[in-house]
């Protein structure tokens, strides 16, 4: 897929040169700017000429032609490159477009996105058309190519076919294969996955691992098989082990794993003082976690923890760009780069008051500039869900000998069911709920009990899940049916019902998996959902992640999947799903 073989066409390059020759005026001149020069690792003063989306000159000279030029006196400004998020899951209720627009206000102007939601829910032609459309927004969007579904799905060989994977890997917006959530299959001898890794390497693209708790030996094996980086280090020792085996290590600060402060403390304790092989990521946090910032927040934490200031900025910019081989375009302020520049009030405050993305103002003196055109999601198959089937009380029959117990937001274990689950309503004296996974096409279901999610939740229905299938949780079957019906009316979403009345709802009109609201508005809905769930006994950190990962077989110990109840450690289906 070489739709855009070059970043700039020949005519554009000639125009860039003509600016230096004085035949064409720059579009923006940043005069007398103090900026971070990462080649010299110094703060330096220069005049920066920008023509449309590109920096065409940095140095002492001023343009000979300034007829159509916006001149900005940067004497009191501090300039750093636009930040890069290397590990985004752009569908945690929000969507890639709204995430990009919101993140730009905090200086993150390049995002490297998971393609999971696109490959699972869209046809290849639709997905690639969306990627093309997203090229026109101020944020630069890159993508991963997944090799597995992160769960057990019924048609994995079709979704993750060789031809699909090959097409994604060949796409010029794709920078890496992975993340390798299916790496145990690789170690067990999956030659197709190994072939895809080899193909990615042949194309000079990276492979990102997903190796939580991996031993030194496992890390070494995965490096031999092609892994280049990993973002799952949860202690300083794990950072050290990954660096020792040659990995690029991505330090995480996310809604369910806000590890960064502790990691930096551990690294200091271990004497790790080299930062060139380190970068930051937020690992697809839910929107409320982003309220105080995104990449800028991680830079701030690093500076507060004693990381040298230039290294703190480099871990969010040039380190990432060099690793992905895009530093000729991104991650630094230099001639020839894309004009992604953050304007700071002080070196120690990484949250910008003004932001240029591809040479466009997206934030100016603290004010949002509306530079993100709307997207007609219908064109790409992202419409409200249309369910042509109904749910009945007969679909809510629970007779499983064991259920699923939550240990935290995302880790689940099996437990023996000791209560009578044959009635239409469960007591609020315990924390067990009815739990159903339904095929979104209405073909199959699996019913069990869920322990630890809530104590007095009458009903919750969610079309947001790892696979896009429908989750029902609750104490009251009638309310569960009502929640399902309301979710169906919305065209997808998360709905809570009590006494057959809607308590809370988060519409997800993009195929039932993503909201079309701006993130600030989505935050309000997400906050209300969290409050209502906490009032009903949800005690963990992130219910959105809980819903997402019920089917995720890259995490222990037991999962509810399209194939049925699944034992992760033994890789077996314990009870198959039931046809309706």
Secondary structure as UniProt FT lines:
FT   HELIX           10..20
FT   TURN            21..22
FT   STRAND          28..37
FT   TURN            38..41
FT   STRAND          42..51
FT   TURN            52..53
FT   STRAND          54..59
FT   TURN            67..68
FT   STRAND          70..73
FT   TURN            75..76
FT   STRAND          78..81
FT   STRAND          83..88
FT   TURN            90..91
FT   HELIX           96..104
FT   TURN            105..107
FT   STRAND          108..113
FT   HELIX           116..121
FT   HELIX           124..134
FT   TURN            135..136
FT   STRAND          140..145
FT   TURN            154..155
FT   HELIX           156..159
FT   HELIX           162..170
FT   TURN            172..173
FT   STRAND          174..180
FT   TURN            181..182
FT   HELIX           183..187
FT   TURN            188..189
FT   HELIX           191..202
FT   TURN            203..204
FT   STRAND          206..209
FT   TURN            212..213
FT   HELIX           216..225
FT   STRAND          229..230
FT   HELIX           236..244
FT   TURN            245..246
FT   STRAND          248..252
FT   HELIX           260..270
FT   TURN            276..277
FT   STRAND          278..281
FT   TURN            283..284
FT   HELIX           287..290
FT   TURN            291..292
FT   HELIX           295..304
FT   TURN            305..306
FT   HELIX           309..314
FT   TURN            315..317
FT   HELIX           318..323
FT   TURN            324..325
FT   TURN            327..329
FT   TURN            335..336
FT   STRAND          341..344
FT   TURN            347..348
FT   STRAND          354..357
FT   TURN            358..359
FT   STRAND          360..364
FT   TURN            365..366
FT   STRAND          367..368
FT   HELIX           377..380
FT   HELIX           393..395
FT   STRAND          402..406
FT   STRAND          412..416
FT   TURN            428..429
FT   STRAND          432..438
FT   TURN            440..441
FT   STRAND          444..451
FT   STRAND          459..462
FT   STRAND          470..474
FT   HELIX           477..490
FT   STRAND          493..498
FT   TURN            499..500
FT   STRAND          501..507
FT   TURN            511..513
FT   HELIX           519..535
FT   TURN            536..537
FT   HELIX           543..549
FT   TURN            550..551
FT   TURN            553..554
FT   STRAND          557..561
FT   TURN            562..563
FT   STRAND          564..567
FT   TURN            568..571
FT   STRAND          572..576
FT   STRAND          578..579
//
